[in-house]
Amino acid sequence: MPEDHKQAHTTISRRAFLCTGALGLSAVAFAGSSYTISRTDEYDLIERVITIPHLPVEFRGFSIGLLSDVHSCGFMSKDDMDHFVKAMNVLAPDIIFVTGDFVNSRTAEVYPFAESFSQLRAPHGVFGVLGNHDYFADVDTVAKEVDACGVKLLRNDAVKITVGDAFINLVGVDDVGRGARAGDYIGKALSSVTNAQPKILLCHKPYFMDEFASNAFDLVLSGHTHGGQIVFARINDTYITPASLFSKYVWGLYRRNGTQLYVNRGLGSVGLPFRVNCPPEMTKLTLA
């Protein structure tokens, strides 16, 4: 793509992201909420505390940087991605998670993503899971390049995150596609978890709260919905958006029994290259 054409796409992308507050939603949506929001011209930074019972004392104050739905493509250039990567590095979380949709639909889109996200830094590493759009491309190539750039993919498996003598379980599943796979993928990922320590799950789609809760995850981190992307209004926890036709888990924190699910609005867009009342989101969660 010629350089001047690439720049035109970047300009459209940034202007598209800037049409996020036109209806004044933010003035009422965040009133009385248990989190803080810092708004820039290009994204919202959401910071909130997540309480996990029986959290090892070594993990109290442990911070998670959360990104999702990058959608590397003509409307999310390397310059755009560099901007978000630098902003996340400034936040200096202890660990960073990227919950899928690294590319939009083409395999070649993974290369600018990998070049940019190779600069992400966190003391306890950067981890991710695949999203549905990653399967629109050659998923094996996408996975290989994402893994090689330093975003350690969890593909239906689990690792221990250690601080001092304590640890918690980090579990990740591939995009499950149809719901029938959710239980199978989660079961496979949990097969190596034989301890009673807290469990955090990375799962691109947030639809599967029954499976999340039945497997006693303490915290599930997802994306996929883009927070609705086009949001007409919010009434309490109900979002007036086409996305709500597919899931009641659109954006923010949800609870069922002892399981908490946080849905990130993502960075990119899909279908229409703009957002309304739904800015891109970067998230910093602090465990307590």
N, C-alpha and C positions, 0 to 999 in steps of 0.2 A: 504494500500500500504506500503511495507517495506520502512524503512527510507532511505536506500541507493538508492532505486529506485526513491523515491521522490526527493532526491538530484540530481540524474541524470537528471530528468525532469527539475528541476530548472536551472541547468547548461545549458542545451539545450536552455531553455527559454532566459536566459541572453545572451548567445552567438547569439541566433537568433536575439534578439533586436539589438545587436551590429553590425549587417551587414547592417546598415541603410544608411551609407554614401558612399557606395562603388563607386557610379557613379559620385560623386562630384556635385550633384544637388544643395546643399545648397549654394554653392558659387555664383550662379546666381539667384536662386529662390527668395532670400530675398533682393536683391539689390533695393534700392529706396523705400522700403516698409515703411509703417507708423506704424511699430511696432518693438519691440526689441526681439531678440531671444538669449537665453543662452543655449548652448549645453553641456550636460554632456555625459558620456559614455552610459547612459541608457535611456535618454529622452531629449526632447527639452522643455524648458520653454518659452512660448510665452507670452509677456506682451504687452498690447495695451490699448489705451484710446478709449472709446466708447462715442460719443457725442449724447445725447438725448435732443431734444428741450423740453423746459418747465420742465426740471428736477428740482425738489425742491432744493433749495440751500443747505438744510441739507444733500442731497445725493451727492453733488459734492465732488469727491474724494472717494466715496464709492467703495469698491473693491469686486470683485467676483472671487472666485476660481472655476475653471471648470474642471471636470474629466468626462470621458465617457468610455464606452466599456471596462470594466475591464476584463470580461470573465474569472472569477475564474474557474480554471481547472488545469489539470496536468502541463500545460505550463504557468500558472500564479498562483504560490504557495502563501501561506500566507506570507512567507518571502518577496516575490516580492511585494505583496500588502502593507505590513508593510513599505517597503522602500518608496513607493509612498505616503502613508498616512503621514509619518514623513516629507517628503519633502513639502507636501502641508501645513502642520501645521507650518513649518518654514516660509512659505510665509505670514502667518497671514492675510488672507483675512477677510473681514467683514462677508461674507456669502459664503457658498460652495454649488455648484450644481453638481449632478452626473446624467448624462442623459442616463441611461439605459444600458442594457446588463450586469447586475451584475454577471450572471452565463453564462456558455457556452451552456449547454444542460441538465444537470442533477441537480435534486433538491438538492442533498447532497452538491453540490458546493457552495450553499449559506452560509453554516456554517463557513468555513474559511473566506469568504468575510465578514460576519457579525462580526466575532471576530476581524478582522483587522480594518474595517471601523468604528467600535464603538469608535475608538481612534481619529477620525476626530474631530476637534474643530474649531468653528467660533462663534463670539459674537452674530450673528443674526441667527445662526442655519445652519443645513445641510439639503438640500432638494433634491429630486430626482423624476424621472419618470421611468416607466418600458420600457424595450426594447423588440424587437422581440425574442431574445434568451431567455429571461425570461419566455416567453410563451412556449418554447420547454420543460421546466421543469414543475413541479406543480406550476403554477403561484401564487396560493393562499398562498402556503407555502413560496415561495420566497418573496412575498410581505410582509407577516407577519414578517419574520426574518429581512428583510431589514428595515422595519419600526421600529422594536424593537431595532435594533442596533443604532438607532439615526439618520438614514437617513429618514426624513419625506417624505413619498411618496405623491405626488399630483396625484390623479386619476380622471381626468376630473373635477378638482375643482380649487379654487383660494384662496389665502391668502393675507393679507396685510403685507408688511414689513415696519416697522415703525422706523424712526429716529427722535427723539425729537417729535415735533408736526406734522411732515410730514410723508407721506407714499407713496409707490408705490405698484402696483399690481403684484403679482407673480402668474402665471397661469401654470398649468401642465396638460398634457394629457397622457393617456396610449398609448402604441404603437398602432398606428391606423390600422396596417395591410394594407388592400387595401385602396386606396385613397378615395373611396366614404365615408369612415368613418371620414375623417379628419374634414370636416365641422361640422358633428354632434358632435364629441367629443369636438371640440373647442367651439361650441355653448353652449354645456352643461357646460363646464368649465367657460364660460363667463357669465352664467346666474346670478351669484351673484355679478358681477362687475357692479355697477351702478354709478360709478364716472368717472371723466375725467382725472384721474391721469395716469402717464405713466404705460405701461403694458409690462412685460417681460414674455415670454412663454418658457417653457421647453417642447420640443417635440423630441423624440429619432430620428426619421427620418427627414431629411431636405428637402424632396421632394416637400413640399406643399406650395411653395412660394405664389401662388395665394391666398390660404386661409389665410396665415399669413398676407399678405398685405391688403386683403379686410377687415380683422378684426382690422386693424390699430395697430398691435403690434409694439412697439418701438424697441424691441430687441427679437430675437428668438435664443435660444441656443440648438444645436443639436449635434449628433454624427453619429453613424451607419456606415458611409462609411469607417472608419479607414484611412481616407485621401487617400484612394486607396490601402493602404498596400503594393502593388507592383507598384511602380511608375517608369516608364522608362524615363520620361522627363517632364519638365514643360515649356510651351511657353506662356509667359504673364500669363493669368489666366486660360489657358487650360492645363489640366493634361493628359498626355499620360499614361493611366492606365485602366485596365479592368473595374474599378468602374465607369468610365465616360460613359460607355455604359448604365448605369442605372440612372445616375443623373448628371446634370451639376454642382450640389452643392457638391463638393468633399471635400474641405478643405478651411478654412479661412473665410473672411468676404464678404458678398454679400449684395446688396442694391436693393430695389425696392420701389419707391415712398418714403414714410417715414419709411419703415420697414427695419431693418438691421437683417441679419441672420448670425450667426457665427457657423461654423461647426468644431468641435474638432476632431482631428485624433484618439483619444482614446489611451488606455494603452495596451490593449491586442491584440491578433491576432485571426483570425478565418480561418478555412480551412487549409491553410499552416501555420505552427508555426514559421513564420519569416516575417520580413518586409524588403523591399528594397527601399532606398531613401525616407523613410517615418518613421522616428523615432516616438516612443510613445510621446504623448504630454500632458503636464500640462499647463493650461492657467490661467493667472491672468488678468482680465479685470477691468479697472478703469473707472467709470462713470464721465462724464463731461457735 
